[in-house]
Amino acid sequence: MSELRKDPIVGRWVIISVERGKRPTDFSSPSIKRKAGGFCPFCPGNEYTTPNEIMAFRPEGAGPSGWTLRVVPNKFPALQIHGELLKTAEGMYDRMNGIGAHEVIIETPNHIESLATMSLKRVNDVLWAYYLRLQDLKKDRRFKYVLIFKNEGEAAGATLEHSHTQLIALPIVPGLVREEFEASRKYYDMKERCIFCDIIAQEREDGKRVIYENEAYIAIAPFAPRTPFETWILPKEHQSSFRPVKNDFMPLADILQRTLRQLDAVLDVPPYNFIIHTSPFNEEENEFYRWHIEITPKLTKIAGFEWGSGFFINPVPPEDSARFMREARI
């Protein structure tokens, strides 16, 4: 029998549709197969086609095309970095001008590499690039939040196949982040405990939804996942904002790459999105919220019921998806 499950953080309900129960091989999402050849603006030698780089990692003495990672402004930004932030009202409606920053982290010079296949050192570099850009952008007092997100594959929204991540700096805190943040605060006010700490403790005790853990991080299938094989990566120790543990991102690089390799093995290199949720700039240090990564493979489509009800229908129980991933040969 199908069942309804409630997300303990934001109170969102999902339907785990056991009658529609699917195995990994039942999904028809297009596998990501990168192809060499053809023109790519993110490949070495084509730096002239992107806006001027903001940051790059290069070995000492390397030339302009000798980079291992580049950060550039998005050529078609959702928000513009130049200008003064102005807020106005139109009767009962509010508006502000489109001030923000929209950047692209080009993760590798190798066109056919992905976060799952590149060296662990390169994944570590990508995480440091995220962190360094966050630290720089939060100096701009116009910005309240930076959302880091990755669209991997055309079905997940990527327009270029070369591996890259995007970030958008915003003058407001996104609604979904604010919802999580305030719900976590409310839980802490009632119980004097962090809800994410409680989730991790229960998941480690139960074990059914734990996918992998190392000394610093844990990957779990959440209790009420919106989509099949949704996966969260969280720090084991309380960290309210995204930062390295003991000035070291290698444990995070390890669990992130391993999780993506497990998904690739189980789902034949699926398209996916991932996002980093972290505390807003004005409350980076707190006792009630824990930053985390949410990975959602693009295996199902959102249709009328989901849009109209706010419910998600998931044909794979998280206990099954966690088991499939634990058993994956990578």
PyMOL commands that set and color helices and strands:
alter all, ss='L'
color gray80, all
select helices_A, chain A and resi 18-20+24-26+47-49+120-137+154-156+175-191+195-206+250-267+281-283+304-309+318-326
alter helices_A, ss='H'
color red, helices_A
select strands_A, chain A and resi 3-6+13-16+55-57+69-73+87-90+93-96+101-106+145-152+164-170+210-213+217-220+231-235+272-277+292-297+312-314
alter strands_A, ss='S'
color yellow, strands_A
deselect
rebuild
show_as cartoon
